[in-house]
Amino acid sequence: MSAPDLRVLLVQADTVWHDPAANRARLGAWVRDAESADLIVLPETFTTGFSNEAVATAETMDGETAAWMRALAAERNAAVTGSIQCRDDGRVYNRLLFATPDGTVRRYDKRHLFRMAREQEWYAPGRERLVVEWRGWQICPLVCYDLRFPVFSRNRMDGARQAPEFDLLLYVANWPAPRHEAWRTLLRARAMENSCYVVGVNRTGTDGNGHPYLGGSIATDPLGKALAECDAAAQAALATLSLERLHEHRRKFPAHLDADAFAILDP
């Protein structure tokens, strides 16, 4: 039996500042108008934009957006992921949610908080990386500034599987225009150094703080070649990822077998 392909929908939005209901409605319309996919990827803080002030209205895991993601996942028979401000045990996290059609919601809290915007003064950092199994794929979802830290993104060997830990490295972001070339370069570097597919989904437009975004959402193969790529406009793009081709690449170029073993310490 052949390994399954994964159809990934990259939803690059012009996020409405501090208006979760408007953003859910807009993103839902984009998704419903698009072709079917196995995985739907929304940007970082997709309900509000990247805002420290939004901690005041942070939702919980029982809030409207988590429920909306579960419902959308069931409706589209796909996993849905993106990050929101989430309050948990008295602290607020930039939390990525990964919702599947059966109602399960997995979570990853952004570890690297963007100090240039004082994010660490408002949000608590995450500690543990998440790897999700979805339709035969191992997926590692991360958030924005995590992209700059290759050690945390590193694809280590899974001893039980005797294979790299993940097949797809996923970044949701609000990555602004002045550093757009870094976004493009680092996504391709993460694909090549980790022998995996990479998907990065950014926002576009201008946020409530006056910061512009150029989009540039992309899906790349393990050689850094674009399989689907967005320009600066709000749009959705579909990429089909092949697990068979990934396994073939790793057989022909097994650099992962020479990788260094290491442990990641707490912040």
C-alpha positions, 0 to 999 in steps of 0.5 A: 500500500502506498504512503498517503499524500497530505493536502495542505491548505495555506490560508493567508489572511488580512487579520481584522484587528481585535475582532475574533468574530469577524476573523472567524467568519472571514476565515471560515468563508475562505476555507469553505470556498477552497478545495478539500484538504487534509490540513488547514493552516491559519496564521498566528493569533488569527482572531486578533492579530499580534497584540499584547493588549489582546491578553485582556480578552484571551479565550480559554480552551472552552472558548468560542474559537476552540469550539469553532475550530472543532466544528470546522474540522468536523465540517471539512473532515480535516485538521485545523490549526493556528494560534490564539491568545489562550488563558490557562491557570492564570497565565496567557499563552500564544497557543497553537491549537490543532483540532481534528474532526473527532473533536480532539484539540492538541496544543503547543504553547509558543516557546520563543517569545518575541522580546523586540515586541515585549511579548515575554512581558505579557505571555508565558512561554511554552516548554514542550514541543508537540509532534502530532500524528495525522493521517499517516504523517508526523507533524511538528507545529511551531509559532513564528519566532520559533523559526529563528531557533534551529535547535528547537526545530531540529528533527531528531531521530525517533528510536521507536520508529527508527526514523526522523521524528517528524515529516512536516515542520509547520510554522504559523506566523505574523512575520512583518515586512521589514524581515520578509527575506529572513522569513523566506530564507529560514523556512527553506533552511529548516526544510533542508537541514531537517530533511522534511517538508516545511509549511509556513503561513503568514498574515498579510495587510497592516495591523493595528500597530501600523506594522505591514506584512507581505504574506509569503506563505509557502510549502516547500519540499525537503530541498527547499523547493516551493510546492505552493507559494503566496504573494502579498495578497490575502488568499488560500493556496493548496499544496500536495505533499508526498510521503513516498517522495520524502522517504525516497529523498531520505534513502538517497540522502540520509544525512539524518543518520549523521546528525548529533544527539542532544537534549533541549533544556528548559528555558 
